[in-house]
Amino acid sequence: MCNVLNVSSSGYYYWRKHPIGKRQLNQDKLINRIRQVHNKSQSRYGSPRIADELREQGVKASRNRIARLMKKVGIRSIMYKKYRVQTTESTHDYSVAKNVLNREFTADKPGQKWVSDITYIATGQGWLYLTVILDLADRKVVGWAMSDSMKAVETSVEAWRMALINRTIDGQLVFHSDRGIQYACPEFRDELKDLPVVQSMSRKGNCWDNAVAESFFKTLKCEMVNHTYFTTRSAARLATFEYIEGWYNRRRKHSVLNYRTPSQQESYFYTSSMAA
């Protein structure tokens, strides 16, 4: 048999004692590391973020190899079902701000450009509405509010007040949102008075003008909401709080931030300014 297969008899006996080769052992170890990162992310990470996480751990493996192994053993990022409820009420008589942001979704440092939007989370007790404010410099959720209604005092106003506590305005702030009544009403605009804030609003029916906030909600739905049935609003509130503060702001890597987390990017801006 050895002659037919053109292998040495010593190689055959070595194989008998070591049936699993070194390459296979290394591959099995890598798959195990992939599973650990995937499980730690609660199945939210795909191959790009897993590859970056392993690189930080000192594991040398290309993204393509990791993607190939994930496909081989059936590891994949959780999927979601598309479903959308309209939360923008733009049929009002309040004035609408110009689109000052104009899809410039970058900022030199925190406190210069914020974007905001409102979405829904279904529960057994009805809708829970989530309002968020993100800083475009580090994509961190600096302000948020959860409410049972769409009233401005419980949505945009509450999220705005939290954002002012969590982050200082640096120079003049551009605050961008859709044309919803929660951002155009006097209750919210009174909050902006005497502050160095320029209000900006998306064009009518154009979600791309607020793409960063829309992207956050897509990620939230994909990674958490659409895989969980909340029997109560309290359960949804707790899960959303843990997602924003425990996962998104502190642990989730962002490709637009070179796979840093928002907290890491925030620290980067702070240390850079100190060094300068």
C-alpha positions in Angstrom: 0.0 0.0 0.0 2.8 2.4 0.8 4.5 1.7 -2.5 1.2 2.2 -4.4 0.5 5.5 -2.6 4.2 6.5 -2.8 4.6 7.2 0.9 7.2 5.9 3.4 6.3 3.2 5.9 7.6 5.4 8.7 5.2 8.1 7.5 2.4 5.6 7.6 3.2 4.5 11.2 3.5 8.2 12.3 0.0 8.8 10.9 -1.3 5.8 12.8 -0.1 7.4 16.0 -1.0 10.9 15.0 -4.2 10.7 13.0 -4.9 14.4 13.2 -2.3 16.5 11.4 -0.8 19.7 12.7 -2.7 21.7 10.1 -6.0 20.3 11.2 -5.1 20.9 14.8 -4.3 24.6 14.1 -7.6 24.9 12.1 -9.6 23.4 15.0 -8.0 25.8 17.4 -8.8 28.8 15.1 -12.4 27.6 14.8 -12.6 27.4 18.6 -11.3 31.0 18.9 -13.8 32.1 16.3 -16.7 30.5 18.3 -15.5 32.2 21.4 -15.6 35.7 19.8 -18.9 34.9 18.1 -20.5 33.7 21.3 -19.1 36.7 23.3 -20.8 39.0 20.8 -24.1 37.1 21.2 -23.8 36.0 17.6 -23.8 39.6 16.4 -20.3 39.6 14.8 -19.6 38.5 11.2 -16.2 37.7 9.8 -14.9 41.3 9.5 -15.3 42.1 13.2 -14.3 38.6 14.3 -11.1 38.9 12.3 -10.3 42.3 13.9 -11.0 40.9 17.4 -8.7 37.9 16.8 -6.0 40.3 15.5 -6.1 42.2 18.7 -5.7 38.9 20.6 -2.6 38.2 18.5 -4.1 35.6 16.3 -2.8 35.7 12.7 -5.6 34.8 10.3 -7.0 36.7 7.3 -10.6 37.7 7.1 -11.1 35.5 4.0 -9.8 32.5 5.9 -12.1 33.2 8.9 -15.1 33.7 6.6 -14.3 30.4 4.9 -14.0 28.5 8.2 -17.2 30.1 9.5 -19.1 29.0 6.4 -17.6 25.5 6.8 -18.9 25.0 10.4 -22.1 27.0 10.0 -21.2 30.1 12.1 -22.8 33.3 10.9 -24.0 36.6 12.2 -27.7 36.7 13.2 -30.1 37.8 10.5 -33.2 40.0 10.8 -36.6 40.4 9.2 -37.2 43.8 7.6 -40.2 45.5 9.1 -40.8 49.2 9.6 -43.4 51.4 11.3 -43.5 55.0 10.4 -42.6 57.2 13.3 -42.1 60.5 11.5 -45.1 62.8 11.8 -44.2 65.6 9.3 -47.7 66.9 8.6 -47.5 69.9 10.9 -47.5 73.7 10.5 -44.2 74.3 12.2 -41.2 75.7 10.2 -38.7 73.3 8.8 -34.9 73.9 9.1 -32.6 73.7 6.1 -30.5 70.6 5.5 -27.3 72.2 6.9 -25.6 68.8 7.5 -25.9 67.9 3.8 -24.8 64.3 4.4 -21.4 65.3 5.8 -21.3 62.5 8.3 -17.8 63.2 9.7 -16.6 65.5 12.4 -13.2 66.7 13.5 -13.9 66.1 17.2 -16.8 65.4 19.5 -19.5 68.0 20.2 -19.6 69.4 16.7 -22.3 67.3 14.9 -25.1 65.3 16.4 -27.8 63.3 14.6 -31.1 62.1 16.1 -34.1 59.9 15.2 -37.0 58.0 16.7 -37.9 54.3 16.3 -40.3 51.8 17.8 -39.9 48.5 19.7 -42.8 46.1 19.8 -43.8 44.7 23.2 -46.8 42.7 24.6 -48.0 46.0 26.1 -47.7 48.0 22.9 -45.0 50.2 21.3 -42.0 51.4 23.2 -40.5 54.4 21.4 -36.7 55.0 21.4 -35.1 58.3 20.7 -31.4 58.5 20.2 -28.8 61.2 19.7 -25.4 60.2 18.2 -22.2 62.2 17.9 -20.8 61.8 14.4 -17.2 62.1 15.7 -17.2 58.7 17.5 -20.7 57.4 16.7 -21.5 57.2 20.4 -25.1 57.4 21.6 -24.7 60.4 23.8 -28.4 60.9 24.6 -31.4 58.6 24.5 -35.0 58.4 25.8 -37.6 55.6 26.0 -41.3 56.4 26.2 -44.8 55.0 25.8 -45.8 58.0 23.7 -44.5 60.2 20.9 -44.8 63.4 22.9 -41.8 65.7 22.4 -41.2 66.1 26.2 -40.8 62.3 26.4 -38.7 61.8 23.2 -36.6 64.5 21.7 -36.5 66.8 24.7 -35.5 64.1 27.1 -32.8 62.7 24.8 -31.5 66.2 24.2 -31.2 66.9 27.9 -29.3 63.7 28.5 -26.9 64.5 25.6 -26.1 67.9 27.1 -25.2 66.1 30.4 -23.0 63.5 28.7 -21.2 65.7 26.2 -20.1 69.3 25.9 -20.8 71.3 22.8 -17.5 72.3 21.1 -17.9 75.6 19.3 -21.1 75.6 17.1 -23.1 72.3 17.0 -25.0 71.1 14.0 -28.0 69.2 15.2 -29.6 67.1 12.5 -32.9 65.2 12.5 -35.9 64.4 10.2 -38.8 66.8 9.9 -40.8 65.2 12.6 -43.0 67.2 14.9 -40.9 66.2 17.9 -38.0 68.2 16.5 -40.0 71.1 14.9 -42.3 71.9 17.8 -41.8 74.8 20.2 -41.1 72.4 23.2 -37.9 71.2 21.5 -36.8 74.4 19.9 -37.0 76.2 23.2 -34.3 73.8 24.5 -32.0 75.1 21.8 -32.4 78.7 22.6 -29.3 80.6 23.8 -27.1 77.7 22.8 -24.6 77.6 19.9 -26.7 75.2 17.9 -27.7 75.2 14.3 -30.7 73.0 13.6 -30.7 70.9 10.4 -33.4 68.7 8.9 -33.6 66.1 6.2 -35.3 66.7 3.0 -38.9 65.4 2.8 -39.1 61.6 2.5 -35.3 61.3 2.2 -34.0 58.8 4.8 -30.4 59.0 3.4 -30.0 62.5 4.7 -30.1 61.0 8.2 -28.3 57.8 7.3 -26.2 57.4 10.5 -29.2 57.4 12.8 -31.0 55.1 10.4 -28.0 52.8 10.4 -28.0 52.7 14.2 -31.6 51.6 14.3 -31.0 49.0 11.6 -28.1 47.6 13.7 -30.3 47.6 16.9 -33.1 45.8 15.1 -30.7 43.3 13.5 -28.7 42.5 16.6 -31.3 42.6 19.3 -34.9 43.6 18.7 -35.9 41.3 16.0 -34.7 38.2 17.8 -36.5 38.9 21.1 -40.2 39.0 22.1 -40.7 41.5 24.9 -43.8 40.7 27.0 -43.6 44.1 28.8 -42.2 47.5 28.1 -40.0 47.2 31.2 -38.3 44.2 29.7 -37.7 46.1 26.5 -36.4 49.1 28.4 -33.8 47.0 30.3 -32.7 45.1 27.1 -32.3 48.4 25.2 -30.4 50.0 28.0 -28.0 47.1 28.2 -27.6 47.1 24.4 -26.7 50.8 24.2 -24.6 51.2 27.3 -23.2 47.7 27.7 -22.7 46.7 24.1 -23.0 49.4 21.5 -21.1 52.3 23.1 -18.4 50.2 24.9 -17.9 46.9 23.0 -19.2 47.0 19.5 -16.6 47.6 16.8 -17.4 50.0 14.0 -15.9 49.7 10.5 -16.2 53.4 9.9 -14.0 53.9 13.1 -11.3 51.4 11.8 -13.0 48.8 14.0 -12.7 50.8 17.2 -15.6 51.0 19.6 -17.2 54.4 20.2 -15.6 54.5 23.7 -12.2 53.8 22.2 -12.7 56.5 19.6 -13.8 58.9 22.3 -10.6 58.1 24.2 -8.6 58.6 21.0 -9.9 62.1 20.6 -9.2 62.9 24.2 -5.6 61.6 24.2 -4.9 63.2 20.9 -6.0 66.6 22.2 -4.0 66.2 25.4 -0.9 65.3 23.3 -1.4 68.3 21.1 
